[in-house]
Amino acid sequence: MRFIFKTRYAQDLQVFKHSGSVFWNGLLAVLLVAAPFVVPDYYRTQLVFIFIYSIVGFGLMLLSGFTGQVSIGHAAFLAIGAYAQAILQGLGWPFFLSAPAAMALGAAAGLLIGLPALRLTGIYLAIATLAFGFVVEEVLARWESVTGGNSGLMVPAPRLVLQPMTDPTAFYFLCLACVVAVALAVFNLLRSPTGRAFIAIRDSEISAQSMGVNLAAYKTLSFALSAAITALAGCLYAHQIRFISPEQFTLLQSIEFLLMIAIGGMGSLHGAVLGAIFVISLPELIGAMKDVMPPGLAQQPGLKPLVFGTIMILVVIYEPMGLYGRWLKIRTYFSLFPLYRRGMFQRQKAYTKSERVH
């Protein structure tokens, strides 16, 4: 069991709280930097998709996991970022200008949906975001002069400054840099007064308002920041698949994003990454298992949704804290063995969620 004795205020500002955290995160960084040089191209592509989905997870986690606002239309923000990036890159804009512009457009869309949704909660807020997703999908399909309609739009190679980035390894490092930057930005935001206000709103809107938190301002800000982060993921997503169409940004993808953070661990940045790994790895695991499945089951077209739904049901029933919550229990078990008690995490629910920010 590790006990941290703080002797100066600067320790509260450190990203890594102890030497063990520095070692494991440093080792992970070394592995990620070396990965594109040692793994096959296919697995490098899968890592890129994990990075992109992790960014989406950070944005949606900020809104749903830390502010408590449900959104089942987040694929619309991904589409806004993807189409804005494709159009601006086609006009010759460099990535360092087109990506912020796409994020600003996504933030504006987040404000557009955030302002009317201030008086909505629960299922009604979910319906509002669902309707917004349908509207964006229909606009993309109908505005053929700009988006290409249902015929889709080709996306050029990312242009950082002058020359297009045609090397897949370079694009891998661009995605890695973006996911690290977003993770650090969201992590520091959650430690700021703004982040604490988000968490207070999630725990109890009445209590937060009584403490002087402006619910309208912070809810709208949460929508805008979440949409901007998701739009950045859309920029990278567009360059990765090189062709976008309205059929790629549907309700099913929005639900997949929401299930991703739920399975990974709601209210945890680690959970967003674990959920992205799960979503990207699940089709590969299903493909590997088809060889040992009965032919009648292996050839079913809806096998992935069936497995995904079954796992989601099991997670909700047996592990509401998600994959990251299960990892915390395993780590605690070995740290306290043989003094670990089964009801430890049940007793922890007596405390507010604000005291368990990861």
Summary of the structure (lengths in Angstrom):
residues: 358
radius of gyration: 21.0
end to end distance: 17.8
largest distance: 67.1
contacts: 1154
relative contact order: 0.15
helix: 75%
strand: 2%
